[in-house]
């Protein structure tokens, strides 16, 4: 299996992983945002996603970028922004 070595591919992979986490855990996302426990509820899924991301992306690329964390904010939190919550 070929490692991801370009920023564009790494960013796309991170966003895809986060999109899948959101898609397959919609109830956890909703509950986590409503109760301000999102990262606790998705801890296992996020750890698994990060592990997969790190296994697919060249180590030099991972050291230079933070695309997985960017995807957490861009995909997970932006999509969850439509859910009513006291935190926003």
C-alpha positions as CSV (number, residue, x, y, z in Angstrom):
1,X,0.0,0.0,0.0
2,X,1.3,3.4,-1.0
3,X,1.8,6.1,1.7
4,X,0.2,9.5,1.2
5,X,2.9,12.0,0.5
6,X,1.2,15.2,-0.6
7,X,-0.6,17.7,1.5
8,X,-3.7,17.5,-0.8
9,X,-4.0,13.8,-0.4
10,X,-3.4,13.9,3.4
11,X,-6.0,16.6,3.9
12,X,-8.5,14.7,1.8
13,X,-7.9,11.5,3.7
14,X,-8.3,13.2,7.1
15,X,-11.6,14.8,6.0
16,X,-12.8,11.5,4.6
17,X,-12.0,9.7,7.9
18,X,-13.8,12.4,9.9
19,X,-16.8,12.4,7.5
20,X,-17.1,8.6,8.1
21,X,-16.9,9.0,11.8
22,X,-19.7,11.6,11.7
23,X,-21.8,9.5,9.3
24,X,-21.6,6.3,11.4
25,X,-22.0,8.0,14.8
26,X,-24.7,10.6,14.2
27,X,-26.4,9.9,17.5
28,X,-23.2,10.2,19.5
29,X,-22.3,13.4,17.7
30,X,-25.8,14.9,18.5
31,X,-25.7,13.8,22.1
32,X,-22.0,14.9,22.5
33,X,-22.7,18.4,21.2
34,X,-25.9,18.7,23.2
35,X,-24.3,17.6,26.4
36,X,-20.8,19.1,25.7
37,X,-19.2,15.6,25.9
38,X,-18.4,15.2,22.2
39,X,-14.8,14.2,22.6
40,X,-15.4,11.8,25.4
41,X,-18.2,10.1,23.5
42,X,-16.1,9.8,20.3
43,X,-12.8,9.1,22.0
44,X,-12.5,5.5,20.6
45,X,-13.7,6.5,17.1
46,X,-11.3,9.4,17.0
47,X,-8.4,7.4,18.2
48,X,-9.1,4.7,15.6
49,X,-9.4,7.3,12.9
50,X,-6.1,9.0,13.9
51,X,-4.4,5.6,14.0
52,X,-5.6,4.8,10.5
53,X,-4.6,8.3,9.3
54,X,-1.1,7.9,10.7
55,X,-0.7,4.5,9.1
56,X,-1.6,5.9,5.7
57,X,0.3,9.2,5.7
58,X,4.1,9.5,5.4
59,X,5.7,10.3,8.7
60,X,7.5,13.4,7.3
61,X,4.1,14.7,6.1
62,X,2.5,14.1,9.5
63,X,5.3,16.0,11.3
64,X,4.9,19.0,9.0
65,X,1.1,19.2,9.1
66,X,-1.9,18.8,11.4
67,X,-4.6,17.8,8.9
68,X,-6.3,15.3,11.2
69,X,-6.9,17.9,13.9
70,X,-8.0,20.4,11.2
71,X,-10.5,17.9,9.9
72,X,-11.8,17.4,13.4
73,X,-12.7,21.1,13.6
74,X,-13.8,21.5,9.9
75,X,-15.8,18.3,9.6
76,X,-16.9,17.3,13.0
77,X,-17.6,20.6,14.7
78,X,-18.9,22.5,11.6
79,X,-21.4,19.8,10.8
80,X,-22.4,19.7,14.4
81,X,-22.9,23.4,14.5
82,X,-26.5,22.9,13.4
83,X,-27.3,21.0,16.6
84,X,-28.8,23.1,19.4
85,X,-26.4,23.3,22.3
86,X,-25.7,25.6,25.3
87,X,-22.0,25.7,24.2
88,X,-22.9,27.9,21.2
